[in-house]
Amino acid sequence: NGLTLFLIFPVFQNPEALKEDPGLAAVTAAGAPAREEWVEFVCPAREDYLSRMAGHLKDLVAEFGPDVVSLDFIRYFVFWEKVAPDRAPESLPQTCFCPVCLAGFEKEMGARIPSELVATAEIAKWILETRAADWTEWKCRVVARAVERLAAAAREVKPGIKVNIHAVPWRKDDFGGAVRSIAGQDLARIALYADFISPMCYHNMVRQSPAWVHDVVADLSAQTRTAILASTQVSEAYVEKTLAPGEFGAALEEALKPPSVGVVLWSWDALSKSPEKMEILKSSAGLKKKAR
């Protein structure tokens, strides 16, 4: 029917893989598997896992021939959907402290973890207190390499395919720079391998105003100079505050303001159940302008 097909490809959020091999789990500073409700992360530094994912992506691109591959959960563990604006940065989860990561960190960053430190909590405390900047750099390198690897895998099968990256909707300085230090998403670095960056600007979910959507888009655009494809939510999730049609319309307009190149709506199921929001979408002047 002439529709552009986006293939959403979750990367490190993979409960099925963890059920088969629990040893793949990312490890928190407390030494526990990185898990919160439905969010369960594989360690991003596991080359064996990433190699399998690259092969799986190549198979999908070959079978379905999508126009765009959209890499989701390509970051370190954090349940950002439940991080409110007043959250203390130090309360956010730090990962991954598994043996693979610790060995890679020591080798690549020239660090030497004191031999007397044995427990994961002790090692994590030492790293975060004495080598925090190097730890953030290590995490950002790991994620950027994963983006590069998967983008190359998709383009090997279909050279003209576009690559989109789902980004945590945190501005550069939010939560003390947590987009890098916690999520490991250095957007300027990641953008080198992507055609679009798509921040998941679910304002109602994270207790922000519709105007915040544009703020995030502008901040990410300034960091990357890459096309920003804003994502916005259609209905409430994780909060009791209802996302009314008028608020949806306001967020939609904010998502379409330049420098955004378009909008992603989450989700179709919610939109299809709301004729009023569907009409707002159809009648949006900004959307019509984008369509032209």
Solvent accessible surface area in square Angstrom, and as a share of the most:
residue,aa,sasa,rsa
1,N,190,0.98
2,G,83,0.80
3,L,150,0.74
4,T,89,0.52
5,L,88,0.44
6,F,77,0.32
7,L,35,0.17
8,I,101,0.51
9,F,5,0.02
10,P,60,0.38
11,V,0,0.00
12,F,0,0.00
13,Q,21,0.09
14,N,25,0.13
15,P,42,0.27
16,E,120,0.54
17,A,17,0.13
18,L,14,0.07
19,K,176,0.75
20,E,151,0.68
21,D,61,0.32
22,P,97,0.61
23,G,57,0.55
24,L,3,0.01
25,A,13,0.10
26,A,1,0.00
27,V,28,0.16
28,T,24,0.14
29,A,32,0.25
30,A,85,0.66
31,G,36,0.35
32,A,46,0.35
33,P,63,0.40
34,A,2,0.02
35,R,133,0.49
36,E,73,0.33
37,E,108,0.48
38,W,103,0.36
39,V,1,0.01
40,E,36,0.16
41,F,0,0.00
42,V,0,0.00
43,C,1,0.01
44,P,3,0.02
45,A,22,0.17
46,R,46,0.17
47,E,102,0.46
48,D,65,0.33
49,Y,3,0.01
50,L,13,0.06
51,S,50,0.32
52,R,131,0.48
53,M,19,0.08
54,A,7,0.05
55,G,31,0.30
56,H,91,0.41
57,L,0,0.00
58,K,63,0.27
59,D,95,0.49
60,L,33,0.16
61,V,3,0.02
62,A,71,0.55
63,E,125,0.56
64,F,113,0.47
65,G,35,0.34
66,P,0,0.00
67,D,59,0.31
68,V,6,0.04
69,V,0,0.00
70,S,2,0.02
71,L,0,0.00
72,D,17,0.09
73,F,32,0.13
74,I,0,0.00
75,R,5,0.02
76,Y,1,0.00
77,F,8,0.03
78,V,1,0.01
79,F,5,0.02
80,W,2,0.01
81,E,15,0.07
82,K,74,0.31
83,V,4,0.02
84,A,20,0.16
85,P,65,0.41
86,D,127,0.66
87,R,80,0.29
88,A,42,0.33
89,P,60,0.38
90,E,149,0.67
91,S,58,0.38
92,L,9,0.05
93,P,31,0.20
94,Q,28,0.12
95,T,0,0.00
96,C,0,0.00
97,F,3,0.01
98,C,10,0.06
99,P,110,0.69
100,V,64,0.37
101,C,0,0.00
102,L,24,0.12
103,A,61,0.47
104,G,20,0.19
105,F,0,0.00
106,E,52,0.23
107,K,181,0.77
108,E,63,0.28
109,M,28,0.13
110,G,64,0.62
111,A,5,0.04
112,R,197,0.72
113,I,23,0.11
114,P,35,0.22
115,S,109,0.70
116,E,129,0.58
117,L,39,0.20
118,V,123,0.71
119,A,51,0.39
120,T,40,0.23
121,A,53,0.41
122,E,82,0.37
123,I,18,0.09
124,A,1,0.01
125,K,122,0.52
126,W,56,0.20
127,I,0,0.00
128,L,57,0.29
129,E,117,0.53
130,T,77,0.45
131,R,62,0.23
132,A,48,0.37
133,A,83,0.64
134,D,40,0.21
135,W,1,0.00
136,T,16,0.10
137,E,39,0.17
138,W,11,0.04
139,K,0,0.00
140,C,1,0.00
141,R,77,0.28
142,V,8,0.04
143,V,0,0.00
144,A,6,0.05
145,R,105,0.38
146,A,1,0.01
147,V,0,0.00
148,E,76,0.34
149,R,85,0.31
150,L,0,0.00
151,A,1,0.01
152,A,56,0.44
153,A,6,0.04
154,A,0,0.00
155,R,70,0.26
156,E,121,0.54
157,V,55,0.31
158,K,63,0.27
159,P,112,0.71
160,G,61,0.59
161,I,4,0.02
162,K,95,0.40
163,V,0,0.00
164,N,4,0.02
165,I,0,0.00
166,H,25,0.11
167,A,0,0.00
168,V,0,0.00
169,P,1,0.01
170,W,9,0.03
171,R,68,0.25
172,K,116,0.49
173,D,117,0.61
174,D,28,0.15
175,F,34,0.14
176,G,69,0.67
177,G,18,0.18
178,A,1,0.01
179,V,2,0.01
180,R,80,0.29
181,S,27,0.18
182,I,9,0.05
183,A,0,0.00
184,G,0,0.00
185,Q,0,0.00
186,D,19,0.10
187,L,2,0.01
188,A,51,0.40
189,R,64,0.23
190,I,1,0.00
191,A,12,0.09
192,L,135,0.67
193,Y,57,0.22
194,A,13,0.10
195,D,45,0.23
196,F,44,0.18
197,I,0,0.00
198,S,2,0.01
199,P,0,0.00
200,M,18,0.08
201,C,0,0.00
202,Y,20,0.08
203,H,0,0.00
204,N,5,0.03
205,M,2,0.01
206,V,8,0.05
207,R,137,0.50
208,Q,52,0.23
209,S,59,0.38
210,P,29,0.18
211,A,54,0.42
212,W,13,0.05
213,V,0,0.00
214,H,46,0.21
215,D,65,0.34
216,V,0,0.00
217,V,0,0.00
218,A,39,0.30
219,D,39,0.20
220,L,0,0.00
221,S,17,0.11
222,A,64,0.49
223,Q,46,0.20
224,T,17,0.10
225,R,203,0.74
226,T,24,0.14
227,A,35,0.27
228,I,1,0.00
229,L,20,0.10
230,A,0,0.00
231,S,3,0.02
232,T,0,0.00
233,Q,0,0.00
234,V,0,0.00
235,S,33,0.21
236,E,68,0.31
237,A,22,0.17
238,Y,92,0.35
239,V,25,0.14
240,E,176,0.79
241,K,123,0.52
242,T,91,0.53
243,L,2,0.01
244,A,48,0.37
245,P,37,0.23
246,G,56,0.54
247,E,34,0.15
248,F,0,0.00
249,G,11,0.11
250,A,43,0.33
251,A,0,0.00
252,L,0,0.00
253,E,71,0.32
254,E,27,0.12
255,A,0,0.00
256,L,8,0.04
257,K,87,0.37
258,P,105,0.66
259,P,57,0.36
260,S,3,0.02
261,V,70,0.40
262,G,10,0.09
263,V,29,0.17
264,V,53,0.31
265,L,44,0.22
266,W,104,0.37
267,S,33,0.22
268,W,169,0.59
269,D,82,0.43
270,A,23,0.18
271,L,4,0.02
272,S,55,0.35
273,K,146,0.62
274,S,22,0.14
275,P,105,0.66
276,E,105,0.47
277,K,15,0.06
278,M,40,0.18
279,E,101,0.45
280,I,43,0.22
281,L,25,0.12
282,K,124,0.53
283,S,73,0.47
284,S,7,0.05
285,A,78,0.60
286,G,19,0.18
287,L,48,0.24
288,K,108,0.46
289,K,144,0.61
290,K,76,0.32
291,A,89,0.69
292,R,222,0.81
